[in-house]
């Protein structure tokens, strides 16, 4: 789907579903959010290290097997995370990677900033070759202005979340699902 078609679809979705709750909007926005593979897998690495924080060193091969990701790709990401000071490694038998700080002291923004320099909510067809990354209709485009504001709010929220808080979202969703099953 082209970006222009995605924008039209988003505007139609916005009009058709303006009555939805924020949880429903979260689902719709999740269809629009674009993280790079590097950002996603970097979060996989630090998330795996957070699960085993101060318990053991985690070899990249364990993460690669668990998530079916290339060890070489993970090694490249881990090197960038090491250079940024987010993780460290111990080499040799029994070696592996570990976080340099407690999971509740690491902000998601620290991790994403290492790999990202783009908007995550794609709203305008500015990704065409030769584009200046500025929408020519920015001054008067209602949909684009809303998406840019949502992008800013989204990034502010994500960047300020601690790694612990980010990882606990899965636990909260699982708990809500269990509660809904037992109450119905």
C-alpha positions as CSV (number, residue, x, y, z in Angstrom):
1,X,0.0,0.0,0.0
2,X,1.4,3.4,-0.9
3,X,1.8,6.1,1.7
4,X,-0.8,8.2,0.0
5,X,-3.3,5.4,0.2
6,X,-2.4,4.8,3.8
7,X,-3.1,8.5,4.6
8,X,-6.5,8.3,2.9
9,X,-7.3,5.1,4.8
10,X,-6.2,6.7,8.1
11,X,-8.5,9.7,7.6
12,X,-11.4,7.4,6.7
13,X,-10.7,5.3,9.8
14,X,-10.5,8.4,11.9
15,X,-13.9,9.6,10.7
16,X,-15.5,6.2,10.9
17,X,-14.2,5.3,14.3
18,X,-14.1,8.7,16.1
19,X,-16.2,7.1,19.0
20,X,-13.5,4.5,19.9
21,X,-11.8,4.3,23.2
22,X,-8.0,5.0,23.5
23,X,-7.4,1.2,23.7
24,X,-9.1,0.8,20.3
25,X,-7.1,3.7,18.9
26,X,-4.0,2.0,20.2
27,X,-4.8,-0.9,18.0
28,X,-5.4,1.3,14.9
29,X,-2.2,3.3,15.6
30,X,-0.2,0.0,15.9
31,X,-1.0,-0.6,12.3
32,X,0.7,2.7,11.4
33,X,3.7,2.6,13.7
34,X,6.9,1.7,11.9
35,X,10.0,0.5,13.8
36,X,13.0,-0.6,12.0
37,X,14.2,-4.2,12.4
38,X,17.3,-2.8,14.2
39,X,15.1,-1.0,16.8
40,X,12.9,-4.0,17.3
41,X,15.7,-6.5,17.7
42,X,17.7,-4.1,19.9
43,X,14.7,-4.1,22.3
44,X,14.6,-7.9,22.0
45,X,18.3,-8.0,23.1
46,X,17.9,-5.6,26.1
47,X,14.6,-7.2,27.0
48,X,16.3,-10.6,27.2
49,X,19.1,-9.2,29.2
50,X,16.6,-7.6,31.6
51,X,14.8,-10.9,32.2
52,X,18.1,-12.4,33.4
53,X,19.4,-9.2,35.1
54,X,22.0,-10.1,37.7
55,X,21.2,-13.8,37.3
56,X,23.5,-14.8,34.5
57,X,25.4,-13.6,31.4
58,X,23.3,-14.1,28.3
59,X,25.0,-15.4,25.1
60,X,23.6,-13.9,21.9
61,X,23.2,-17.4,20.6
62,X,20.5,-18.0,23.2
63,X,18.6,-15.0,22.0
64,X,19.1,-15.9,18.4
65,X,17.7,-19.4,19.0
66,X,14.7,-18.2,21.1
67,X,13.6,-15.5,18.6
68,X,15.0,-17.1,15.4
69,X,17.2,-14.2,14.5
70,X,20.6,-14.3,12.9
71,X,23.4,-14.3,15.5
72,X,25.5,-12.1,13.2
73,X,22.8,-9.5,13.0
74,X,22.4,-9.6,16.8
75,X,26.1,-9.2,17.2
76,X,26.1,-6.1,15.1
77,X,23.3,-4.6,17.1
78,X,25.0,-5.6,20.4
79,X,28.2,-3.8,19.3
80,X,26.2,-0.6,18.8
81,X,24.5,-1.1,22.2
82,X,28.0,-1.7,23.7
83,X,29.4,1.5,22.1
84,X,26.4,3.4,23.5
85,X,27.1,2.0,27.0
86,X,23.8,0.2,27.4
87,X,25.3,-3.3,27.6
88,X,28.6,-4.9,28.2
89,X,30.0,-8.3,27.5
90,X,32.3,-10.9,29.0
91,X,34.1,-13.1,26.5
92,X,35.1,-16.7,26.8
93,X,33.5,-19.8,28.1
94,X,30.5,-19.0,30.2
95,X,30.6,-15.4,28.8
96,X,27.7,-13.4,27.5
97,X,26.1,-10.0,27.6
98,X,24.6,-8.0,30.5
99,X,22.9,-4.6,31.1
100,X,25.1,-1.8,32.5
101,X,22.2,-0.4,34.6
102,X,19.2,-1.8,36.3
103,X,16.2,-2.3,33.9
104,X,14.3,0.4,35.8
105,X,17.1,2.9,35.2
106,X,17.2,2.4,31.4
107,X,14.8,4.6,29.3
108,X,13.5,3.2,26.1
109,X,14.6,6.4,24.5
110,X,18.2,5.5,25.2
111,X,17.8,2.3,23.2
112,X,15.7,3.7,20.3
113,X,17.9,6.8,19.9
114,X,20.9,4.6,19.0
115,X,19.1,3.2,16.0
116,X,16.5,5.8,15.0
117,X,16.3,9.1,13.3
118,X,12.8,9.0,11.8
119,X,9.2,9.4,12.7
120,X,7.4,6.3,13.7
121,X,3.9,7.2,12.7
122,X,3.9,7.4,9.0
123,X,1.4,10.0,7.8
124,X,2.6,11.8,4.7
125,X,4.1,10.7,1.4
126,X,7.4,12.3,2.1
127,X,9.5,9.2,1.7
128,X,9.7,9.4,-2.1
129,X,13.1,9.8,-3.7
130,X,14.3,13.4,-3.7
131,X,11.8,14.4,-1.0
132,X,12.8,17.0,1.5
133,X,10.9,15.0,4.3
134,X,8.5,18.0,4.6
135,X,5.0,17.6,3.4
136,X,4.0,20.4,1.0
137,X,0.6,20.5,2.6
138,X,1.9,20.6,6.2
139,X,0.5,24.1,7.0
140,X,-3.1,23.2,6.3
141,X,-3.4,19.4,6.3
142,X,-5.6,18.4,9.3
143,X,-4.7,14.7,9.1
144,X,-1.0,15.3,8.8
145,X,-1.0,17.7,11.8
146,X,-2.9,15.2,13.9
147,X,-0.5,12.4,13.0
148,X,2.5,14.6,13.7
149,X,1.1,15.5,17.1
150,X,0.3,11.8,17.9
151,X,3.8,11.0,16.8
152,X,5.3,13.5,19.2
153,X,3.1,12.2,22.1
154,X,3.9,8.6,21.2
155,X,7.6,9.2,21.1
156,X,7.5,11.2,24.4
157,X,5.7,8.4,26.1
158,X,7.9,5.6,24.7
159,X,11.2,7.5,25.2
160,X,10.4,8.2,28.8
161,X,9.3,4.6,29.6
162,X,11.8,2.6,31.6
163,X,12.8,-0.8,30.2
164,X,11.0,-2.4,33.2
165,X,7.8,-0.5,32.5
166,X,7.9,-1.4,28.8
167,X,8.4,-5.1,29.5
168,X,5.6,-5.1,32.1
169,X,3.0,-4.0,29.4
170,X,3.0,-7.6,28.2
171,X,2.3,-8.9,31.7
172,X,-0.5,-6.4,32.1
173,X,-2.1,-7.4,28.8
174,X,-1.9,-11.1,29.8
175,X,-3.4,-10.4,33.2
176,X,-6.3,-8.4,31.6
177,X,-6.9,-11.3,29.2
178,X,-7.0,-13.8,32.0
179,X,-9.4,-11.6,34.0
180,X,-11.7,-11.2,31.0
181,X,-11.8,-15.0,30.5
182,X,-12.6,-15.7,34.1
183,X,-15.3,-13.0,34.3
184,X,-17.2,-14.1,31.1
